[in-house]
């Protein structure tokens, strides 16, 4: 099945050097911090993507997600996509032999990506932080 995605976050360049800074999951939900670009003062400009209700998530290196990136249905220029068809949910449905009907999301960077099942749309906010 061919990937079909729609942009969720604002349009902005997804720099080849951008990456997943952190992934934190607890009773309050899943928070993914994206490192977009370093700033001259040692801080990093990025995004915080919060899923208040995440049913599952997985980290993918750029090699594992290459089939998504090369698909005609992959929307470029956005850090957060909703995956409508052909993503992890369809892979799980095929593996299990029945439809899981999961709402799928993809947090995209130039390196790592995080795939998420969540019935609720994420909240995407800009952040500036000092790397640990």
Kinemage of the C-alpha trace (Angstrom):
@kinemage 1
@onewidth
@group {chain A} dominant
@subgroup {mainchain}
@vectorlist {calphas} color= white
{ca unk a 1} P 0.000 0.000 0.000
{ca unk a 2} L 1.261 3.454 -0.924
{ca unk a 3} L 1.810 5.995 1.853
{ca unk a 4} L -0.731 8.810 2.125
{ca unk a 5} L 0.032 11.665 4.529
{ca unk a 6} L -1.178 15.179 5.308
{ca unk a 7} L 0.746 18.015 6.923
{ca unk a 8} L -0.158 18.769 10.519
{ca unk a 9} L 2.550 21.194 11.660
{ca unk a 10} L 3.401 24.536 10.060
{ca unk a 11} L 5.449 24.479 6.875
{ca unk a 12} L 9.166 24.916 7.552
{ca unk a 13} L 12.379 23.489 6.211
{ca unk a 14} L 13.229 20.084 7.639
{ca unk a 15} L 17.005 20.506 7.747
{ca unk a 16} L 19.133 17.401 7.095
{ca unk a 17} L 20.849 17.972 10.471
{ca unk a 18} L 17.623 18.139 12.502
{ca unk a 19} L 17.019 15.248 14.887
{ca unk a 20} L 14.947 13.872 17.743
{ca unk a 21} L 16.409 15.461 20.903
{ca unk a 22} L 14.330 13.468 23.386
{ca unk a 23} L 11.309 11.227 23.817
{ca unk a 24} L 9.551 11.185 27.185
{ca unk a 25} L 6.540 9.031 28.042
{ca unk a 26} L 4.649 8.992 31.358
{ca unk a 27} L 1.096 9.192 32.724
{ca unk a 28} L 0.747 12.693 31.218
{ca unk a 29} L 1.415 11.496 27.674
{ca unk a 30} L 4.231 11.405 25.147
{ca unk a 31} L 6.503 14.399 24.526
{ca unk a 32} L 8.886 14.444 21.566
{ca unk a 33} L 11.419 17.283 21.345
{ca unk a 34} L 12.793 18.043 17.885
{ca unk a 35} L 16.154 19.818 17.546
{ca unk a 36} L 15.766 22.012 14.458
{ca unk a 37} L 18.822 24.264 14.460
{ca unk a 38} L 21.643 25.405 16.739
{ca unk a 39} L 21.814 29.074 17.698
{ca unk a 40} L 25.032 31.106 18.225
{ca unk a 41} L 24.611 31.228 22.039
{ca unk a 42} L 24.673 27.434 22.467
{ca unk a 43} L 20.907 27.103 22.584
{ca unk a 44} L 18.893 25.040 20.135
{ca unk a 45} L 15.689 26.084 18.411
{ca unk a 46} L 13.215 23.257 18.172
{ca unk a 47} L 9.700 21.957 18.568
{ca unk a 48} L 7.870 20.190 21.370
{ca unk a 49} L 5.280 17.743 20.092
{ca unk a 50} L 2.963 16.543 22.868
{ca unk a 51} L 0.523 13.674 22.522
{ca unk a 52} L -1.801 13.657 25.549
{ca unk a 53} L -3.019 10.211 24.586
{ca unk a 54} L -0.429 7.964 22.924
{ca unk a 55} L -1.282 4.291 22.555
{ca unk a 56} L 2.084 3.275 21.073
{ca unk a 57} L 5.213 4.835 19.626
{ca unk a 58} L 8.454 3.790 17.959
{ca unk a 59} L 11.690 5.504 17.013
{ca unk a 60} L 12.948 5.059 13.459
{ca unk a 61} L 16.366 5.987 12.084
{ca unk a 62} L 16.401 7.651 8.662
{ca unk a 63} L 17.332 4.350 6.994
{ca unk a 64} L 14.243 2.584 8.360
{ca unk a 65} L 11.962 5.372 7.165
{ca unk a 66} L 13.419 5.700 3.658
{ca unk a 67} L 10.464 3.835 2.129
{ca unk a 68} L 8.155 6.529 3.561
{ca unk a 69} L 10.321 9.434 2.355
{ca unk a 70} L 10.522 8.037 -1.179
{ca unk a 71} L 6.760 7.552 -1.425
{ca unk a 72} L 4.797 9.982 -3.620
{ca unk a 73} L 2.321 10.398 -0.737
{ca unk a 74} L 4.963 11.699 1.705
{ca unk a 75} L 4.394 15.425 2.377
{ca unk a 76} L 7.748 17.230 2.668
{ca unk a 77} L 8.507 20.436 4.548
{ca unk a 78} L 6.676 19.649 7.798
{ca unk a 79} L 7.898 18.136 11.063
{ca unk a 80} L 4.552 16.550 11.986
{ca unk a 81} L 2.417 14.519 9.589
{ca unk a 82} L -0.777 12.578 10.001
{ca unk a 83} L -0.440 9.250 8.208
{ca unk a 84} L -3.715 8.310 6.563
{ca unk a 85} L -2.635 5.157 4.706
{ca unk a 86} L 0.390 2.949 4.257
{ca unk a 87} L 2.107 3.666 7.563
{ca unk a 88} L 2.761 1.759 10.766
{ca unk a 89} L -0.965 1.198 11.428
{ca unk a 90} L -1.374 -0.596 8.101
{ca unk a 91} L 1.815 -2.592 8.777
{ca unk a 92} L 0.366 -3.717 12.125
{ca unk a 93} L -3.003 -4.560 10.565
{ca unk a 94} L -1.281 -6.676 7.922
{ca unk a 95} L 0.856 -8.450 10.528
{ca unk a 96} L -2.113 -9.188 12.819
{ca unk a 97} L -4.506 -10.119 10.012
{ca unk a 98} L -7.156 -7.589 11.038
{ca unk a 99} L -7.562 -3.806 10.927
{ca unk a 100} L -6.315 -1.965 14.019
{ca unk a 101} L -7.962 1.349 13.025
{ca unk a 102} L -5.230 3.381 14.700
{ca unk a 103} L -4.766 7.077 13.987
{ca unk a 104} L -1.114 7.437 12.968
{ca unk a 105} L 1.301 10.354 13.271
{ca unk a 106} L 4.913 10.831 12.198
{ca unk a 107} L 7.336 13.300 13.803
{ca unk a 108} L 9.884 13.900 11.048
{ca unk a 109} L 13.480 15.148 11.171
{ca unk a 110} L 16.470 14.861 8.861
{ca unk a 111} L 17.681 11.941 10.970
{ca unk a 112} L 15.454 10.122 13.448
{ca unk a 113} L 11.672 10.037 13.320
{ca unk a 114} L 8.998 8.953 15.799
{ca unk a 115} L 5.864 7.129 14.687
{ca unk a 116} L 2.903 7.432 17.091
{ca unk a 117} L -0.574 5.953 17.485
{ca unk a 118} L -2.842 8.546 19.088
{ca unk a 119} L -6.559 9.170 18.722
{ca unk a 120} L -5.996 12.800 19.767
{ca unk a 121} L -4.171 15.413 17.676
{ca unk a 122} L -0.804 16.480 19.094
{ca unk a 123} L 0.008 19.967 20.368
{ca unk a 124} L 3.037 21.433 18.575
{ca unk a 125} L 4.879 24.346 20.205
{ca unk a 126} L 8.204 26.033 19.417
{ca unk a 127} L 10.896 25.647 22.082
{ca unk a 128} L 14.387 26.987 22.682
{ca unk a 129} L 16.568 24.940 25.023
{ca unk a 130} L 20.145 24.272 26.076
{ca unk a 131} L 21.190 20.691 25.224
{ca unk a 132} L 22.142 18.547 28.223
